[in-house]
Amino acid sequence: MAALTEDRHSGRVYDLTGPRAISFGVAAGLIARATDRTIRHVDVEPAAFIERQVAAGAAPDVARLLTELLVSIANGSGAALSDGVERALGRPPRAFEAFVTDAAPAGHWN
């Protein structure tokens, strides 16, 4: 992103969030509505998820790390909001609804 190549961003870390925390299920529902497709989030046991990733070619360590991250997010560790978008870009974050409304016509979920 060109805005983050400016010297004022050098060495800074921004926590980027939207204006509200949403679950995977809510995100899937919003994408479904925007794409006019049936999309739903289904919880999968972590061990089964790791097995599926490895079967699809992921390295076992990577599969475990991704699974731990997703479980942590699902358990609410990613629910804290931050002002990182506003500090980095000088504007408030967009709602996920706005993002999916713009992204769906571009075919990002095809």
Contacts in CASP RR format, 6 or more apart in sequence:
PFRMAT RR
TARGET T0000
AUTHOR 0000-0000-0000
METHOD contacts of the structure
MODEL  1
MAALTEDRHSGRVYDLTGPRAISFGVAAGLIARATDRTIRHVDVEPAAFI
ERQVAAGAAPDVARLLTELLVSIANGSGAALSDGVERALGRPPRAFEAFV
TDAAPAGHWN
3 9 0 8 1.000
3 88 0 8 1.000
3 89 0 8 1.000
4 88 0 8 1.000
9 88 0 8 1.000
12 88 0 8 1.000
14 82 0 8 1.000
14 84 0 8 1.000
14 85 0 8 1.000
14 87 0 8 1.000
14 88 0 8 1.000
15 82 0 8 1.000
15 84 0 8 1.000
16 82 0 8 1.000
16 84 0 8 1.000
16 85 0 8 1.000
16 88 0 8 1.000
16 93 0 8 1.000
17 78 0 8 1.000
17 80 0 8 1.000
17 81 0 8 1.000
17 82 0 8 1.000
17 84 0 8 1.000
17 85 0 8 1.000
17 93 0 8 1.000
18 81 0 8 1.000
18 85 0 8 1.000
18 93 0 8 1.000
18 94 0 8 1.000
18 95 0 8 1.000
18 96 0 8 1.000
19 81 0 8 1.000
19 92 0 8 1.000
19 93 0 8 1.000
19 94 0 8 1.000
19 95 0 8 1.000
20 81 0 8 1.000
20 95 0 8 1.000
21 76 0 8 1.000
21 78 0 8 1.000
21 79 0 8 1.000
21 80 0 8 1.000
21 81 0 8 1.000
22 30 0 8 1.000
22 96 0 8 1.000
23 41 0 8 1.000
23 74 0 8 1.000
24 41 0 8 1.000
24 73 0 8 1.000
24 74 0 8 1.000
25 40 0 8 1.000
25 41 0 8 1.000
27 41 0 8 1.000
27 96 0 8 1.000
28 39 0 8 1.000
28 40 0 8 1.000
28 41 0 8 1.000
29 39 0 8 1.000
29 40 0 8 1.000
29 41 0 8 1.000
30 96 0 8 1.000
30 97 0 8 1.000
30 100 0 8 1.000
31 37 0 8 1.000
31 39 0 8 1.000
31 100 0 8 1.000
31 104 0 8 1.000
31 109 0 8 1.000
32 38 0 8 1.000
32 39 0 8 1.000
32 40 0 8 1.000
33 100 0 8 1.000
34 97 0 8 1.000
34 100 0 8 1.000
34 101 0 8 1.000
34 103 0 8 1.000
34 104 0 8 1.000
35 100 0 8 1.000
35 104 0 8 1.000
35 109 0 8 1.000
37 109 0 8 1.000
39 109 0 8 1.000
43 74 0 8 1.000
44 52 0 8 1.000
46 67 0 8 1.000
46 68 0 8 1.000
46 71 0 8 1.000
49 63 0 8 1.000
49 67 0 8 1.000
49 70 0 8 1.000
50 60 0 8 1.000
50 63 0 8 1.000
50 64 0 8 1.000
50 67 0 8 1.000
53 62 0 8 1.000
53 63 0 8 1.000
53 66 0 8 1.000
53 67 0 8 1.000
54 60 0 8 1.000
54 63 0 8 1.000
58 66 0 8 1.000
72 78 0 8 1.000
84 93 0 8 1.000
85 91 0 8 1.000
85 92 0 8 1.000
85 93 0 8 1.000
86 92 0 8 1.000
86 93 0 8 1.000
103 109 0 8 1.000
END
